[in-house]
C-alpha cells in the first residue's frame, strides 16, 4: 500500500478543491459520466488524506535490530 507523505496533505486539499470545481463544471454541462468519475476520485482522495492524518497521530514503534542467534556452550 502506498502512503502519502504527511507534508503533502495541503496538496491533497488543493486537489480536492480543483476536483470540486471540475465537478461543478461537469454538472453545469450535464456530463454525468464525468461527475461519476470525479466522485470516485474524490472518495479515494479523501480516504487517503484521512488515512495519512491518522498515521501521523499514531506513535512510532521501534522494533530494534535483529541480532545473531546465540550459540549454546557445548558440554
C-alpha positions as protocol buffer text, in pm:
chain_id: "A"
residue {
  index: 1
  type: UNK
  ca { x: 0 y: 0 z: 0 }
}
residue {
  index: 2
  type: UNK
  ca { x: 136 y: 341 z: -91 }
}
residue {
  index: 3
  type: UNK
  ca { x: 145 y: 602 z: 183 }
}
residue {
  index: 4
  type: UNK
  ca { x: 126 y: 976 z: 131 }
}
residue {
  index: 5
  type: UNK
  ca { x: 397 y: 1189 z: 290 }
}
residue {
  index: 6
  type: UNK
  ca { x: 219 y: 1390 z: 564 }
}
residue {
  index: 7
  type: UNK
  ca { x: 378 y: 1707 z: 425 }
}
residue {
  index: 8
  type: UNK
  ca { x: 161 y: 1659 z: 114 }
}
residue {
  index: 9
  type: UNK
  ca { x: -176 y: 1689 z: 293 }
}
residue {
  index: 10
  type: UNK
  ca { x: -207 y: 2051 z: 182 }
}
residue {
  index: 11
  type: UNK
  ca { x: -155 y: 1937 z: -178 }
}
residue {
  index: 12
  type: UNK
  ca { x: -438 y: 1686 z: -136 }
}
residue {
  index: 13
  type: UNK
  ca { x: -656 y: 1974 z: -15 }
}
residue {
  index: 14
  type: UNK
  ca { x: -568 y: 2169 z: -330 }
}
residue {
  index: 15
  type: UNK
  ca { x: -651 y: 1868 z: -547 }
}
residue {
  index: 16
  type: UNK
  ca { x: -986 y: 1831 z: -374 }
}
residue {
  index: 17
  type: UNK
  ca { x: -1068 y: 2197 z: -441 }
}
residue {
  index: 18
  type: UNK
  ca { x: -980 y: 2151 z: -808 }
}
residue {
  index: 19
  type: UNK
  ca { x: -1191 y: 1838 z: -835 }
}
residue {
  index: 20
  type: UNK
  ca { x: -1488 y: 2015 z: -678 }
}
residue {
  index: 21
  type: UNK
  ca { x: -1457 y: 2293 z: -937 }
}
residue {
  index: 22
  type: UNK
  ca { x: -1439 y: 2035 z: -1216 }
}
residue {
  index: 23
  type: UNK
  ca { x: -1741 y: 1857 z: -1073 }
}
residue {
  index: 24
  type: UNK
  ca { x: -1939 y: 2183 z: -1072 }
}
residue {
  index: 25
  type: UNK
  ca { x: -1850 y: 2243 z: -1437 }
}
residue {
  index: 26
  type: UNK
  ca { x: -1941 y: 1886 z: -1529 }
}
residue {
  index: 27
  type: UNK
  ca { x: -2275 y: 1931 z: -1354 }
}
residue {
  index: 28
  type: UNK
  ca { x: -2341 y: 2255 z: -1545 }
}
residue {
  index: 29
  type: UNK
  ca { x: -2252 y: 2086 z: -1875 }
}
residue {
  index: 30
  type: UNK
  ca { x: -2456 y: 1773 z: -1797 }
}
residue {
  index: 31
  type: UNK
  ca { x: -2160 y: 1534 z: -1814 }
}
residue {
  index: 32
  type: UNK
  ca { x: -2296 y: 1251 z: -1599 }
}
residue {
  index: 33
  type: UNK
  ca { x: -2006 y: 1013 z: -1666 }
}
residue {
  index: 34
  type: UNK
  ca { x: -1753 y: 1280 z: -1573 }
}
residue {
  index: 35
  type: UNK
  ca { x: -1938 y: 1350 z: -1249 }
}
residue {
  index: 36
  type: UNK
  ca { x: -1930 y: 982 z: -1158 }
}
residue {
  index: 37
  type: UNK
  ca { x: -1554 y: 962 z: -1221 }
}
residue {
  index: 38
  type: UNK
  ca { x: -1485 y: 1276 z: -1021 }
}
residue {
  index: 39
  type: UNK
  ca { x: -1698 y: 1147 z: -733 }
}
residue {
  index: 40
  type: UNK
  ca { x: -1496 y: 825 z: -723 }
}
residue {
  index: 41
  type: UNK
  ca { x: -1170 y: 1017 z: -731 }
}
residue {
  index: 42
  type: UNK
  ca { x: -1291 y: 1244 z: -450 }
}
residue {
  index: 43
  type: UNK
  ca { x: -1381 y: 940 z: -242 }
}
residue {
  index: 44
  type: UNK
  ca { x: -1034 y: 788 z: -287 }
}
residue {
  index: 45
  type: UNK
  ca { x: -858 y: 1120 z: -225 }
}
residue {
  index: 46
  type: UNK
  ca { x: -1050 y: 1185 z: 97 }
}
residue {
  index: 47
  type: UNK
  ca { x: -985 y: 832 z: 223 }
}
residue {
  index: 48
  type: UNK
  ca { x: -612 y: 866 z: 151 }
}
residue {
  index: 49
  type: UNK
  ca { x: -597 y: 1205 z: 324 }
}
residue {
  index: 50
  type: UNK
  ca { x: -785 y: 1074 z: 629 }
}
residue {
  index: 51
  type: UNK
  ca { x: -556 y: 771 z: 647 }
}
residue {
  index: 52
  type: UNK
  ca { x: -249 y: 996 z: 630 }
}
residue {
  index: 53
  type: UNK
  ca { x: -380 y: 1213 z: 913 }
}
residue {
  index: 54
  type: UNK
  ca { x: -444 y: 903 z: 1126 }
}
residue {
  index: 55
  type: UNK
  ca { x: -94 y: 768 z: 1058 }
}
residue {
  index: 56
  type: UNK
  ca { x: 62 y: 1096 z: 1172 }
}
residue {
  index: 57
  type: UNK
  ca { x: -113 y: 1066 z: 1508 }
}
residue {
  index: 58
  type: UNK
  ca { x: -5 y: 708 z: 1573 }
}
residue {
  index: 59
  type: UNK
  ca { x: 309 y: 662 z: 1783 }
}
residue {
  index: 60
  type: UNK
  ca { x: 617 y: 516 z: 1618 }
}
residue {
  index: 61
  type: UNK
  ca { x: 709 y: 164 z: 1726 }
}
residue {
  index: 62
  type: UNK
  ca { x: 1075 y: 73 z: 1745 }
}
residue {
  index: 63
  type: UNK
  ca { x: 1129 y: -290 z: 1657 }
}
residue {
  index: 64
  type: UNK
  ca { x: 1504 y: -284 z: 1711 }
}
residue {
  index: 65
  type: UNK
  ca { x: 1764 y: -461 z: 1504 }
}
residue {
  index: 66
  type: UNK
  ca { x: 1765 y: -837 z: 1485 }
}
residue {
  index: 67
  type: UNK
  ca { x: 2066 y: -996 z: 1649 }
}
residue {
  index: 68
  type: UNK
  ca { x: 2262 y: -1307 z: 1562 }
}
residue {
  index: 69
  type: UNK
  ca { x: 2137 y: -1618 z: 1741 }
}
residue {
  index: 70
  type: UNK
  ca { x: 2339 y: -1703 z: 2050 }
}
residue {
  index: 71
  type: UNK
  ca { x: 2526 y: -2029 z: 2047 }
}
residue {
  index: 72
  type: UNK
  ca { x: 2490 y: -2262 z: 2338 }
}
residue {
  index: 73
  type: UNK
  ca { x: 2802 y: -2367 z: 2519 }
}
residue {
  index: 74
  type: UNK
  ca { x: 2898 y: -2729 z: 2448 }
}
residue {
  index: 75
  type: UNK
  ca { x: 2918 y: -2964 z: 2742 }
}
